[in-house]
Amino acid sequence: MSSVASRRSTQRERTREKFSNVKSLSKKSVKPKLISSSVIEPFKT
């Protein structure tokens, strides 16, 4: 059971990473780099 749980958690992390990457890419493509960075920076900290 532990192996299944760990596998599920890793999959969830992977999907989360994919979503974050897509979001950052879309933001970069839509807005200039400076604006996107200024918008993302506060959320990171």
mmCIF file as gemmi writes it, N, C-alpha and C atoms, coordinates in Angstrom:
data_model
loop_
_atom_site.group_PDB
_atom_site.id
_atom_site.type_symbol
_atom_site.label_atom_id
_atom_site.label_alt_id
_atom_site.label_comp_id
_atom_site.label_asym_id
_atom_site.label_entity_id
_atom_site.label_seq_id
_atom_site.pdbx_PDB_ins_code
_atom_site.Cartn_x
_atom_site.Cartn_y
_atom_site.Cartn_z
_atom_site.occupancy
_atom_site.B_iso_or_equiv
_atom_site.pdbx_formal_charge
_atom_site.auth_seq_id
_atom_site.auth_asym_id
_atom_site.pdbx_PDB_model_num
ATOM 1 N N . MET Axp A 1 ? 0.835 -1.207 0 1 0 ? 1 A 1
ATOM 2 C CA . MET Axp A 1 ? 0 0 0 1 0 ? 1 A 1
ATOM 3 C C . MET Axp A 1 ? 0.868 1.255 0 1 0 ? 1 A 1
ATOM 4 N N . SER Axp A 2 ? 1.957 1.202 0.752 1 0 ? 2 A 1
ATOM 5 C CA . SER Axp A 2 ? 2.824 2.383 0.822 1 0 ? 2 A 1
ATOM 6 C C . SER Axp A 2 ? 3.354 2.734 -0.569 1 0 ? 2 A 1
ATOM 7 N N . SER Axp A 3 ? 3.721 1.695 -1.336 1 0 ? 3 A 1
ATOM 8 C CA . SER Axp A 3 ? 4.262 1.946 -2.679 1 0 ? 3 A 1
ATOM 9 C C . SER Axp A 3 ? 3.216 2.646 -3.546 1 0 ? 3 A 1
ATOM 10 N N . VAL Axp A 4 ? 1.962 2.208 -3.424 1 0 ? 4 A 1
ATOM 11 C CA . VAL Axp A 4 ? 0.89 2.828 -4.222 1 0 ? 4 A 1
ATOM 12 C C . VAL Axp A 4 ? 0.719 4.29 -3.805 1 0 ? 4 A 1
ATOM 13 N N . ALA Axp A 5 ? 0.735 4.541 -2.497 1 0 ? 5 A 1
ATOM 14 C CA . ALA Axp A 5 ? 0.55 5.909 -2.013 1 0 ? 5 A 1
ATOM 15 C C . ALA Axp A 5 ? 1.674 6.805 -2.533 1 0 ? 5 A 1
ATOM 16 N N . SER Axp A 6 ? 2.911 6.31 -2.429 1 0 ? 6 A 1
ATOM 17 C CA . SER Axp A 6 ? 4.043 7.111 -2.896 1 0 ? 6 A 1
ATOM 18 C C . SER Axp A 6 ? 3.91 7.376 -4.391 1 0 ? 6 A 1
ATOM 19 N N . ARG Axp A 7 ? 3.506 6.356 -5.142 1 0 ? 7 A 1
ATOM 20 C CA . ARG Axp A 7 ? 3.363 6.521 -6.585 1 0 ? 7 A 1
ATOM 21 C C . ARG Axp A 7 ? 2.309 7.59 -6.885 1 0 ? 7 A 1
ATOM 22 N N . ARG Axp A 8 ? 1.202 7.545 -6.144 1 0 ? 8 A 1
ATOM 23 C CA . ARG Axp A 8 ? 0.13 8.518 -6.372 1 0 ? 8 A 1
ATOM 24 C C . ARG Axp A 8 ? 0.632 9.933 -6.068 1 0 ? 8 A 1
ATOM 25 N N . SER Axp A 9 ? 1.366 10.073 -4.953 1 0 ? 9 A 1
ATOM 26 C CA . SER Axp A 9 ? 1.871 11.392 -4.573 1 0 ? 9 A 1
ATOM 27 C C . SER Axp A 9 ? 2.809 11.929 -5.657 1 0 ? 9 A 1
ATOM 28 N N . THR Axp A 10 ? 3.695 11.068 -6.16 1 0 ? 10 A 1
ATOM 29 C CA . THR Axp A 10 ? 4.632 11.52 -7.188 1 0 ? 10 A 1
ATOM 30 C C . THR Axp A 10 ? 3.864 11.955 -8.429 1 0 ? 10 A 1
ATOM 31 N N . GLN Axp A 11 ? 2.839 11.207 -8.796 1 0 ? 11 A 1
ATOM 32 C CA . GLN Axp A 11 ? 2.046 11.563 -9.974 1 0 ? 11 A 1
ATOM 33 C C . GLN Axp A 11 ? 1.388 12.924 -9.76 1 0 ? 11 A 1
ATOM 34 N N . ARG Axp A 12 ? 0.861 13.136 -8.558 1 0 ? 12 A 1
ATOM 35 C CA . ARG Axp A 12 ? 0.207 14.412 -8.26 1 0 ? 12 A 1
ATOM 36 C C . ARG Axp A 12 ? 1.215 15.552 -8.4 1 0 ? 12 A 1
ATOM 37 N N . GLU Axp A 13 ? 2.417 15.349 -7.841 1 0 ? 13 A 1
ATOM 38 C CA . GLU Axp A 13 ? 3.446 16.39 -7.946 1 0 ? 13 A 1
ATOM 39 C C . GLU Axp A 13 ? 3.775 16.666 -9.407 1 0 ? 13 A 1
ATOM 40 N N . ARG Axp A 14 ? 3.857 15.595 -10.201 1 0 ? 14 A 1
ATOM 41 C CA . ARG Axp A 14 ? 4.195 15.754 -11.613 1 0 ? 14 A 1
ATOM 42 C C . ARG Axp A 14 ? 3.125 16.582 -12.325 1 0 ? 14 A 1
ATOM 43 N N . THR Axp A 15 ? 1.859 16.254 -12.067 1 0 ? 15 A 1
ATOM 44 C CA . THR Axp A 15 ? 0.768 16.997 -12.709 1 0 ? 15 A 1
ATOM 45 C C . THR Axp A 15 ? 0.817 18.457 -12.269 1 0 ? 15 A 1
ATOM 46 N N . ARG Axp A 16 ? 1.098 18.678 -10.976 1 0 ? 16 A 1
ATOM 47 C CA . ARG Axp A 16 ? 1.178 20.053 -10.476 1 0 ? 16 A 1
ATOM 48 C C . ARG Axp A 16 ? 2.292 20.801 -11.198 1 0 ? 16 A 1
ATOM 49 N N . GLU Axp A 17 ? 3.44 20.137 -11.361 1 0 ? 17 A 1
ATOM 50 C CA . GLU Axp A 17 ? 4.561 20.764 -12.054 1 0 ? 17 A 1
ATOM 51 C C . GLU Axp A 17 ? 4.154 21.135 -13.479 1 0 ? 17 A 1
ATOM 52 N N . LYS Axp A 18 ? 3.467 20.205 -14.15 1 0 ? 18 A 1
ATOM 53 C CA . LYS Axp A 18 ? 3.029 20.467 -15.527 1 0 ? 18 A 1
ATOM 54 C C . LYS Axp A 18 ? 2.139 21.703 -15.57 1 0 ? 18 A 1
ATOM 55 N N . PHE Axp A 19 ? 1.167 21.779 -14.648 1 0 ? 19 A 1
ATOM 56 C CA . PHE Axp A 19 ? 0.252 22.912 -14.634 1 0 ? 19 A 1
ATOM 57 C C . PHE Axp A 19 ? 1.019 24.213 -14.403 1 0 ? 19 A 1
ATOM 58 N N . SER Axp A 20 ? 1.945 24.209 -13.455 1 0 ? 20 A 1
ATOM 59 C CA . SER Axp A 20 ? 2.72 25.419 -13.167 1 0 ? 20 A 1
ATOM 60 C C . SER Axp A 20 ? 3.527 25.833 -14.39 1 0 ? 20 A 1
ATOM 61 N N . ASN Axp A 21 ? 4.14 24.846 -15.067 1 0 ? 21 A 1
ATOM 62 C CA . ASN Axp A 21 ? 4.92 25.153 -16.265 1 0 ? 21 A 1
ATOM 63 C C . ASN Axp A 21 ? 4.038 25.771 -17.333 1 0 ? 21 A 1
ATOM 64 N N . VAL Axp A 22 ? 2.862 25.196 -17.541 1 0 ? 22 A 1
ATOM 65 C CA . VAL Axp A 22 ? 1.943 25.721 -18.559 1 0 ? 22 A 1
ATOM 66 C C . VAL Axp A 22 ? 1.53 27.142 -18.202 1 0 ? 22 A 1
ATOM 67 N N . LYS Axp A 23 ? 1.229 27.371 -16.934 1 0 ? 23 A 1
ATOM 68 C CA . LYS Axp A 23 ? 0.812 28.707 -16.501 1 0 ? 23 A 1
ATOM 69 C C . LYS Axp A 23 ? 1.917 29.719 -16.779 1 0 ? 23 A 1
ATOM 70 N N . SER Axp A 24 ? 3.146 29.382 -16.372 1 0 ? 24 A 1
ATOM 71 C CA . SER Axp A 24 ? 4.262 30.308 -16.579 1 0 ? 24 A 1
ATOM 72 C C . SER Axp A 24 ? 4.461 30.572 -18.067 1 0 ? 24 A 1
ATOM 73 N N . LEU Axp A 25 ? 4.386 29.512 -18.888 1 0 ? 25 A 1
ATOM 74 C CA . LEU Axp A 25 ? 4.579 29.677 -20.33 1 0 ? 25 A 1
ATOM 75 C C . LEU Axp A 25 ? 3.506 30.593 -20.902 1 0 ? 25 A 1
ATOM 76 N N . SER Axp A 26 ? 2.247 30.348 -20.546 1 0 ? 26 A 1
ATOM 77 C CA . SER Axp A 26 ? 1.154 31.164 -21.077 1 0 ? 26 A 1
ATOM 78 C C . SER Axp A 26 ? 1.339 32.617 -20.645 1 0 ? 26 A 1
ATOM 79 N N . LYS Axp A 27 ? 1.706 32.831 -19.376 1 0 ? 27 A 1
ATOM 80 C CA . LYS Axp A 27 ? 1.909 34.198 -18.89 1 0 ? 27 A 1
ATOM 81 C C . LYS Axp A 27 ? 3.025 34.875 -19.671 1 0 ? 27 A 1
ATOM 82 N N . LYS Axp A 28 ? 4.134 34.14 -19.88 1 0 ? 28 A 1
ATOM 83 C CA . LYS Axp A 28 ? 5.268 34.721 -20.607 1 0 ? 28 A 1
ATOM 84 C C . LYS Axp A 28 ? 4.86 35.089 -22.027 1 0 ? 28 A 1
ATOM 85 N N . SER Axp A 29 ? 4.136 34.185 -22.691 1 0 ? 29 A 1
ATOM 86 C CA . SER Axp A 29 ? 3.756 34.417 -24.082 1 0 ? 29 A 1
ATOM 87 C C . SER Axp A 29 ? 2.773 35.586 -24.174 1 0 ? 29 A 1
ATOM 88 N N . VAL Axp A 30 ? 1.884 35.705 -23.185 1 0 ? 30 A 1
ATOM 89 C CA . VAL Axp A 30 ? 0.863 36.748 -23.238 1 0 ? 30 A 1
ATOM 90 C C . VAL Axp A 30 ? 1.441 38.096 -22.811 1 0 ? 30 A 1
ATOM 91 N N . LYS Axp A 31 ? 2.15 38.111 -21.682 1 0 ? 31 A 1
ATOM 92 C CA . LYS Axp A 31 ? 2.66 39.382 -21.159 1 0 ? 31 A 1
ATOM 93 C C . LYS Axp A 31 ? 4.18 39.44 -21.291 1 0 ? 31 A 1
ATOM 94 N N . PRO Axp A 32 ? 4.73 40.654 -21.281 1 0 ? 32 A 1
ATOM 95 C CA . PRO Axp A 32 ? 6.196 40.808 -21.301 1 0 ? 32 A 1
ATOM 96 C C . PRO Axp A 32 ? 6.827 40.142 -20.086 1 0 ? 32 A 1
ATOM 97 N N . LYS Axp A 33 ? 8.121 39.877 -20.187 1 0 ? 33 A 1
ATOM 98 C CA . LYS Axp A 33 ? 8.819 39.158 -19.116 1 0 ? 33 A 1
ATOM 99 C C . LYS Axp A 33 ? 8.775 39.951 -17.802 1 0 ? 33 A 1
ATOM 100 N N . LEU Axp A 34 ? 9.028 41.249 -17.852 1 0 ? 34 A 1
ATOM 101 C CA . LEU Axp A 34 ? 9.078 42.043 -16.628 1 0 ? 34 A 1
ATOM 102 C C . LEU Axp A 34 ? 7.741 41.995 -15.896 1 0 ? 34 A 1
ATOM 103 N N . ILE Axp A 35 ? 6.653 42.209 -16.626 1 0 ? 35 A 1
ATOM 104 C CA . ILE Axp A 35 ? 5.336 42.225 -15.985 1 0 ? 35 A 1
ATOM 105 C C . ILE Axp A 35 ? 5.037 40.864 -15.376 1 0 ? 35 A 1
ATOM 106 N N . SER Axp A 36 ? 5.255 39.793 -16.15 1 0 ? 36 A 1
ATOM 107 C CA . SER Axp A 36 ? 4.961 38.445 -15.654 1 0 ? 36 A 1
ATOM 108 C C . SER Axp A 36 ? 5.783 38.16 -14.399 1 0 ? 36 A 1
ATOM 109 N N . SER Axp A 37 ? 7.061 38.529 -14.411 1 0 ? 37 A 1
ATOM 110 C CA . SER Axp A 37 ? 7.916 38.266 -13.249 1 0 ? 37 A 1
ATOM 111 C C . SER Axp A 37 ? 7.418 39.061 -12.044 1 0 ? 37 A 1
ATOM 112 N N . SER Axp A 38 ? 7.057 40.332 -12.256 1 0 ? 38 A 1
ATOM 113 C CA . SER Axp A 38 ? 6.583 41.16 -11.145 1 0 ? 38 A 1
ATOM 114 C C . SER Axp A 38 ? 5.292 40.596 -10.575 1 0 ? 38 A 1
ATOM 115 N N . VAL Axp A 39 ? 4.474 39.989 -11.437 1 0 ? 39 A 1
ATOM 116 C CA . VAL Axp A 39 ? 3.207 39.425 -10.963 1 0 ? 39 A 1
ATOM 117 C C . VAL Axp A 39 ? 3.452 38.116 -10.224 1 0 ? 39 A 1
ATOM 118 N N . ILE Axp A 40 ? 4.399 37.311 -10.717 1 0 ? 40 A 1
ATOM 119 C CA . ILE Axp A 40 ? 4.648 35.992 -10.124 1 0 ? 40 A 1
ATOM 120 C C . ILE Axp A 40 ? 5.484 36.109 -8.844 1 0 ? 40 A 1
ATOM 121 N N . GLU Axp A 41 ? 6.416 37.037 -8.804 1 0 ? 41 A 1
ATOM 122 C CA . GLU Axp A 41 ? 7.338 37.146 -7.661 1 0 ? 41 A 1
ATOM 123 C C . GLU Axp A 41 ? 6.61 37.182 -6.311 1 0 ? 41 A 1
ATOM 124 N N . PRO Axp A 42 ? 5.629 38.079 -6.126 1 0 ? 42 A 1
ATOM 125 C CA . PRO Axp A 42 ? 4.958 38.156 -4.814 1 0 ? 42 A 1
ATOM 126 C C . PRO Axp A 42 ? 4.371 36.815 -4.379 1 0 ? 42 A 1
ATOM 127 N N . PHE Axp A 43 ? 3.786 36.076 -5.325 1 0 ? 43 A 1
ATOM 128 C CA . PHE Axp A 43 ? 3.173 34.792 -4.963 1 0 ? 43 A 1
ATOM 129 C C . PHE Axp A 43 ? 4.228 33.796 -4.499 1 0 ? 43 A 1
ATOM 130 N N . LYS Axp A 44 ? 5.421 33.844 -5.098 1 0 ? 44 A 1
ATOM 131 C CA . LYS Axp A 44 ? 6.478 32.88 -4.742 1 0 ? 44 A 1
ATOM 132 C C . LYS Axp A 44 ? 6.89 33.071 -3.289 1 0 ? 44 A 1
ATOM 133 N N . THR Axp A 45 ? 7.102 34.312 -2.845 1 0 ? 45 A 1
ATOM 134 C CA . THR Axp A 45 ? 7.6 34.566 -1.491 1 0 ? 45 A 1
ATOM 135 C C . THR Axp A 45 ? 6.53 34.291 -0.449 1 0 ? 45 A 1
